[in-house]
């Protein structure tokens, strides 16, 4: 990593507008290489409860000032604070309402990534929130336990808005699982991001946009997680614009994957490395012993979006640890496998360059696909060039194969975002929901945000079965503040 002096740092930091998360302390100048700042756990957002039991969560998009490295605060964006946002936590069966207020100087949106909900509540580019306006989507949470997240989705500006700091976790509970569950104690979120300090980044420049060489965890640079229990559940989100993380520990210890994007696995899977592309999540359970220190790292791979080895966070355990229950052999609440019917519809999508799917750039007024409610389909995603990934709104899917090879067991659960390696084809069994709306689309797109903003995105609607041929393929483009 290129070294810069204080004057250079101040100049580039002012241009990038980056910061550490939510008011965490800066790394001491006397020890710039040390991992010393405690990683701040985003607070749980407390809802208000209406007379009918509806939980209302209030989020405000706002500008702020925060600090990443010594040199003074710079401008950042966040929800309810200067950078990132609080964690939303709800249970299956809860009626929830989001009160989203935009205090930025420009329009944005908030997409509930991984949530199963009506299209008009999804927070995609059609649900734009103008400056000063408040948007109040509402739905009933009805999906298995999962770690999802929320972030902006304005077409053409998503990369910039997310990079500025607008992101947070959304946890869904669905009964006891036998896994660590004390938030911030043995159930800890880790939001991974990479940042560029030299020079100021253009999120739409180059093949992938932003690939940074400064790693943040929950917005903390070179941070420490203090562990006080024998086992810890880490909910890991790749919140970067483009980087792929290959997560491993400095001592190569084994750990267990217990969940992915859209729910728990049927049983824990032991691994010593997991990989995440932007937007993907994974739940890990890691065993520790008293008085140890170990680094969580990202290692080099053969991909063009992993950009080398980096230490992410240092984990330090207490001199004595509280006992943890044994890891369950089976995980209750895991969603059932998706069964593909014999005559399932097959849809094919070709990822062209960095700005088109099936030869077409995103058009907000065009409906690309019409899907009957409750369908299970096979989607084949062909990547013709360099690295991409693929996210589908509203759905859960399982990876059938990658170039004919079955996925690794730890990736075989329900997902909503998948890596599509260069010059490969990924086949998905896609399970659609029952929310119908022929005029309001969901999105599918590459979640490398530079590609998404450049046009590698399409739109689909879900309709009553048998009405597919009656749906207009053109819709008006308007905002829903």
C-alpha positions in Angstrom: 0.0 0.0 0.0 1.4 3.4 -1.0 2.3 5.6 2.0 1.0 9.2 2.1 2.0 12.0 4.4 -0.4 14.0 6.6 -1.0 16.8 4.1 -1.7 14.3 1.3 -4.0 12.4 3.6 -6.1 15.4 4.5 -6.4 16.4 0.9 -7.6 13.0 -0.3 -9.8 12.4 2.7 -11.7 15.7 2.1 -12.3 14.5 -1.5 -13.4 11.0 -0.6 -15.7 11.9 2.3 -14.9 8.8 4.1 -15.0 8.0 7.8 -15.0 5.4 10.6 -18.4 4.2 11.6 -20.8 5.8 14.0 -18.4 7.8 16.1 -15.8 5.2 16.9 -12.4 6.4 18.1 -9.6 7.0 15.7 -6.5 4.8 15.5 -3.8 6.4 17.6 -1.3 8.3 15.4 1.6 6.8 17.4 0.7 3.3 16.3 -0.7 3.6 12.7 -0.1 -0.1 12.0 -1.7 -1.4 15.1 -5.2 -2.9 15.5 -6.3 -1.1 18.7 -9.7 0.6 18.2 -12.7 -1.5 19.5 -15.1 -2.3 16.7 -18.3 -0.5 17.3 -21.4 -2.7 17.1 -24.3 -0.8 15.4 -27.0 -0.2 17.9 -30.4 -2.0 17.6 -33.1 0.3 16.4 -35.9 0.5 18.9 -39.3 0.6 17.2 -42.5 2.2 18.5 -45.5 -0.1 18.8 -48.9 1.0 17.6 -52.3 0.1 19.1 -52.6 -2.7 16.4 -49.2 -4.0 17.3 -47.4 -2.6 14.2 -43.7 -1.9 14.8 -42.6 1.4 13.3 -38.8 1.8 12.7 -37.7 5.4 12.0 -34.7 5.9 9.7 -33.3 9.3 8.6 -30.8 9.5 5.7 -28.5 12.4 6.6 -25.1 13.9 6.1 -22.5 13.9 8.9 -18.9 14.1 9.8 -16.7 11.2 11.0 -13.1 10.2 11.2 -11.3 7.3 9.5 -7.6 8.0 10.3 -5.9 10.8 12.2 -6.3 14.0 10.4 -9.7 15.3 11.2 -13.3 14.5 10.4 -14.7 14.5 6.9 -18.2 14.4 5.4 -20.0 11.0 5.3 -23.6 9.8 5.0 -25.5 7.6 7.3 -28.9 6.5 8.7 -29.7 8.1 12.1 -26.0 9.0 12.5 -23.0 10.1 10.5 -22.1 6.7 9.0 -23.8 3.4 8.4 -27.0 2.7 10.2 -28.6 0.9 13.2 -29.5 -2.8 13.0 -33.2 -3.5 12.5 -34.4 -6.7 14.2 -37.9 -8.1 13.8 -39.6 -11.5 14.1 -41.5 -13.6 11.6 -45.2 -12.6 11.9 -44.4 -9.0 12.9 -46.2 -6.2 11.1 -43.6 -3.6 10.4 -43.7 0.0 9.1 -40.6 1.9 8.0 -40.6 5.7 8.4 -37.8 6.7 6.0 -37.0 10.4 5.9 -34.5 11.9 3.4 -32.4 14.8 4.9 -29.8 14.6 2.0 -29.6 17.2 -0.7 -30.6 14.8 -3.4 -33.1 12.0 -3.9 -32.4 8.4 -2.8 -34.2 5.2 -2.0 -33.9 2.5 0.6 -34.0 -1.1 -0.6 -34.7 -4.0 1.9 -32.2 -6.4 0.4 -33.3 -10.0 1.1 -36.8 -9.2 2.3 -39.8 -11.0 0.9 -42.3 -8.1 0.4 -44.6 -6.4 -2.1 -42.9 -4.7 -5.0 -44.2 -1.2 -4.1 -42.5 -1.6 -0.7 -39.2 -3.0 -2.1 -37.3 0.3 -2.2 -35.9 -0.1 -5.7 -35.3 2.7 -8.1 -39.1 3.3 -8.6 -39.6 4.1 -4.9 -37.5 7.3 -4.9 -37.6 9.5 -1.8 -37.1 13.2 -2.6 -35.1 15.6 -0.3 -37.3 16.5 2.7 -39.8 13.7 2.0 -40.8 10.7 4.1 -41.6 7.2 2.7 -43.6 4.7 4.8 -43.5 1.2 3.4 -45.1 -1.5 5.5 -45.5 -5.3 5.3 -45.8 -8.4 7.4 -42.5 -10.2 7.9 -43.1 -13.8 6.6 -39.8 -15.6 5.9 -37.3 -17.8 7.7 -34.7 -16.4 10.1 -32.1 -14.5 8.1 -29.5 -11.8 8.0 -30.6 -9.3 5.4 -29.6 -5.6 5.0 -30.8 -2.2 3.7 -29.2 0.2 1.4 -30.0 2.9 -1.3 -31.0 1.8 -4.8 -31.3 5.0 -6.9 -30.6 4.1 -10.5 -27.2 5.5 -11.6 -26.3 6.6 -8.1 -26.4 3.5 -6.0 -22.6 3.1 -6.0 -22.0 6.6 -4.7 -24.7 6.5 -2.1 -23.6 3.1 -0.6 -19.9 4.1 -0.7 -20.7 7.3 1.3 -21.9 5.1 4.1 -25.7 4.4 3.7 -26.1 0.8 4.8 -27.3 -1.3 7.8 -28.3 -4.8 8.8 -31.9 -6.2 9.0 -32.1 -9.4 11.1 -35.2 -11.6 11.0 -35.8 -14.0 13.9 -37.9 -17.2 13.6 -37.9 -19.1 16.9 -35.0 -20.6 18.8 -32.2 -22.0 16.8 -29.7 -23.2 19.5 -27.2 -20.7 18.1 -25.6 -17.8 19.9 -28.2 -15.0 19.9 -27.2 -12.2 22.4 -26.7 -9.3 20.1 -23.4 -7.6 20.5 -22.2 -10.2 23.0 -22.0 -13.6 21.1 -24.1 -12.6 18.1 -22.0 -9.9 16.3 -22.6 -8.2 13.0 -19.5 -7.5 10.8 -20.1 -5.1 7.8 -17.1 -5.4 5.5 -16.1 -2.4 3.3 -13.0 -1.3 1.4 -12.2 2.3 0.9 -9.8 4.3 -1.4 -7.8 7.2 0.0 -5.5 7.9 -2.9 -6.8 9.3 -5.1 -10.5 10.3 -4.6 -12.5 7.5 -6.2 -14.9 7.7 -9.1 -17.5 4.9 -8.5 -18.2 4.5 -12.2 -14.6 4.5 -13.4 -12.7 1.4 -14.6 -14.0 -2.1 -15.1 -15.3 -2.6 -11.5 -15.5 0.9 -10.0 -14.1 1.1 -6.5 -11.6 -1.5 -5.2 -10.0 0.0 -2.1 -6.9 -0.9 0.0 -8.2 0.3 3.4 -10.5 -2.2 5.1 -13.3 -1.1 7.5 -15.4 -3.4 9.7 -18.5 -1.7 11.0 -16.8 1.4 9.8 -13.8 0.9 12.0 -10.3 0.9 10.5 -7.9 -1.7 12.0 -10.3 -2.6 14.8 -10.5 -5.1 17.6 -13.4 -7.4 18.5 -13.3 -8.4 22.2 -14.7 -11.9 22.8 -16.0 -13.1 26.2 -17.7 -16.4 25.2 -16.5 -19.8 24.0 -18.4 -19.5 20.7 -19.4 -16.4 18.7 -21.8 -16.1 15.9 -20.6 -13.6 13.3 -23.2 -12.2 10.8 -20.9 -11.1 7.9 -22.1 -8.7 5.2 -20.0 -7.8 2.2 -21.0 -4.1 2.0 -18.3 -3.2 -0.5 -19.0 -1.8 -4.0 -17.0 -4.4 -5.8 -14.5 -6.3 -3.7 -14.7 -10.1 -3.2 -13.6 -11.3 0.3 -12.0 -14.7 0.9 -12.4 -14.9 4.6 -10.0 -17.0 6.7 -8.3 -16.7 10.1 -4.6 -16.0 10.5 -4.0 -19.4 12.2 -6.1 -21.2 9.6 -8.5 -22.5 12.2 -11.7 -24.3 11.2 -15.1 -22.7 11.8 -18.7 -23.4 10.9 -21.0 -21.9 8.4 -24.6 -22.0 9.8 -26.4 -19.6 7.4 -26.3 -17.8 4.1 -28.2 -14.9 2.4 -31.8 -16.2 2.9 -31.7 -18.5 5.9 -30.0 -21.1 8.0 -28.4 -24.2 6.6 -30.0 -27.6 7.5 -26.8 -28.4 9.5 -23.5 -26.6 10.3 -20.7 -27.0 7.7 -17.1 -27.0 8.8 -14.7 -24.9 6.6 -11.5 -22.9 6.9 -12.4 -20.3 4.3 -15.5 -18.7 2.8 -15.9 -16.2 -0.1 -18.4 -13.3 -0.4 -19.1 -11.0 -3.3 -20.9 -7.7 -2.8 -24.3 -8.0 -1.2 -23.8 -11.6 0.0 -24.1 -12.5 3.7 -22.9 -15.5 5.7 -23.4 -16.6 9.3 -20.4 -18.1 11.0 -19.9 -19.8 14.4 -16.3 -19.7 15.6 -14.9 -21.4 18.7 -12.3 -19.6 20.8 -10.1 -20.3 23.8 -9.3 -17.9 26.6 -6.4 -15.4 26.3 -5.8 -15.7 22.5 -5.5 -13.3 19.6 -6.3 -14.1 16.0 -6.7 -12.0 12.9 -9.7 -12.3 10.5 -8.3 -11.8 7.1 -9.2 -11.8 3.4 -6.9 -13.8 1.2 -5.9 -13.5 -2.4 -7.8 -15.7 -4.9 -7.8 -16.2 -8.6 -10.6 -13.6 -9.1 -10.2 -10.1 -10.5 -12.2 -8.5 -7.7 -10.3 -9.7 -4.6 -7.3 -7.5 -4.9 -4.8 -9.2 -2.6 -4.4 -10.1 1.1 -5.6 -7.8 3.9 -6.1 -8.1 7.6 -9.7 -7.1 8.5 -10.1 -7.2 12.3 -8.2 -8.6 15.3 -10.1 -10.8 17.7 -9.0 -10.8 21.3 -10.4 -13.1 23.8 -10.8 -12.5 27.6 -8.6 -14.3 30.2 -11.6 -16.5 31.0 -14.6 -17.2 28.7 -18.3 -17.8 29.5 -19.4 -21.3 28.5 -21.4 -21.6 25.3 -23.9 -24.4 24.4 -22.6 -26.9 21.9 -23.2 -26.3 18.3 -26.4 -28.1 17.2 -26.0 -31.0 14.8 -29.1 -29.8 13.0 -30.5 -26.3 12.7 -34.2 -25.9 13.3 -35.9 -23.3 11.2 -33.8 -23.9 8.1 -35.9 -23.4 4.9 -36.9 -26.5 3.0 -35.0 -27.3 -0.2 -36.5 -25.7 -3.3 -38.2 -28.5 -5.5 -38.1 -27.7 -9.2 -41.1 -29.1 -11.0 -40.5 -31.3 -14.1 -41.8 -28.7 -16.6 -40.3 -25.6 -14.9 -39.8 -22.5 -17.0 -36.2 -21.8 -17.9 -35.1 -18.2 -18.4 -31.7 -17.3 -19.7 -29.7 -14.2 -18.9 -26.4 -13.2 -20.6 -24.2 -10.7 -18.8 -22.6 -8.5 -21.5 -19.6 -6.4 -20.6 -20.4 -4.2 -17.6 -23.6 -2.5 -18.7 -26.1 -4.9 -20.3 -28.1 -8.1 -19.8 -29.2 -10.0 -22.9 -27.8 -7.2 -24.9 -30.0 -4.5 -23.3 -29.1 -1.8 -20.8 -31.6 -1.0 -18.0 -34.7 0.9 -19.0 -36.9 2.0 -16.1 -40.0 1.9 -18.4 -39.4 -1.6 -19.8 -40.7 -4.8 -18.2 -38.2 -7.6 -19.2 -39.8 -10.6 -17.6 -43.3 -11.6 -16.4 -43.5 -14.3 -13.7 -46.6 -16.1 -12.3 -47.0 -15.9 -8.5 -45.6 -18.8 -6.6 -43.6 -20.2 -9.5 -40.4 -22.1 -9.2 -38.2 -21.6 -12.2 -34.7 -22.3 -13.5 -32.7 -19.2 -14.2 -29.4 -19.7 -16.2 -26.9 -16.8 -15.8 -24.2 -16.8 -18.4 -21.2 -14.6 -17.8 -19.3 -13.8 -21.0 -16.4 -11.8 -19.6 -14.9 -10.9 -16.2 -16.3 -11.3 -12.7 -20.0 -10.5 -12.0 -22.5 -11.5 -9.4 -26.3 -11.6 -9.6 -29.0 -10.5 -7.2 -32.7 -11.1 -7.6 -35.2 -9.0 -5.5 -38.0 -10.7 -3.5 -37.0 -14.3 -4.2 -35.0 -17.1 -2.6 -33.0 -19.4 -4.8 -30.6 -22.3 -4.5 -27.6 -22.8 -6.8 -28.1 -25.9 -8.9 -24.6 -25.9 -10.4 -21.7 -23.7 -11.7 -20.6 -24.9 -15.1 -22.2 -28.3 -14.3 -20.5 -28.6 -10.9 -22.6 -28.7 -7.7 -21.9 -25.8 -5.3 -19.9 -26.3 -2.1 -22.1 -27.5 0.8 -21.8 -24.2 2.7 -23.3 -22.3 -0.3 -26.1 -24.8 -0.9 -28.7 -23.1 1.2 -31.2 -20.4 0.2 -29.7 -17.3 -1.3 -30.5 -14.1 -3.1 -27.1 -13.1 -4.4 -24.6 -15.4 -6.2 -21.1 -15.1 -7.6 -20.9 -15.8 -11.4 -17.2 -16.5 -12.2 -15.7 -15.2 -15.5 -16.9 -17.1 -18.6 -19.1 -19.4 -16.7 -22.8 -20.3 -16.4 -24.6 -20.6 -13.0 -28.0 -22.3 -12.8 -30.5 -21.3 -10.1 -33.7 -22.8 -8.8 -35.7 -19.7 -8.1 -38.7 -19.6 -5.8 -41.0 -16.6 -6.3 -43.4 -15.1 -3.8 -47.2 -14.5 -4.0 -47.2 -10.7 -4.1 -48.8 -9.7 -7.4 -48.5 -6.3 -9.1 -48.4 -6.0 -12.9 -47.4 -2.4 -12.8 -44.6 -2.3 -10.2 -41.4 -4.2 -10.9 -38.8 -5.9 -8.9 -35.1 -5.8 -10.1 -32.5 -8.4 -11.0 -28.9 -7.1 -11.5 -25.2 -7.5 -11.0 -24.5 -6.3 -7.4 -21.1 -4.9 -8.4 -22.5 -1.4 -8.0 -20.6 0.1 -10.9 -22.1 -2.5 -13.2 -25.6 -2.0 -11.7 -25.5 1.8 -12.2 -24.1 1.4 -15.7 -27.1 -0.6 -16.9 -26.6 -4.3 -16.0 -30.0 -4.6 -14.5 -33.5 -5.7 -15.6 -37.0 -5.6 -14.3 -39.7 -8.3 -13.7 -43.3 -8.3 -12.4 -45.1 -11.0 -10.5 -48.7 -11.5 -11.7 -51.7 -13.8 -11.1 -51.0 -17.2 -12.9 -52.7 -17.2 -16.3 -52.6 -13.4 -16.8 -49.0 -13.2 -18.0 -50.0 -12.4 -21.6 -52.2 -9.5 -20.5 -49.4 -7.5 -18.9 -48.1 -4.4 -20.5 -44.4 -4.5 -21.1 -44.2 -0.7 -20.7 -44.8 1.2 -17.5 -44.7 4.9 -16.6 -41.7 6.1 -14.7 -42.5 8.2 -11.7 -41.4 8.7 -8.1 -43.1 7.6 -4.9 -41.9 9.9 -2.2 
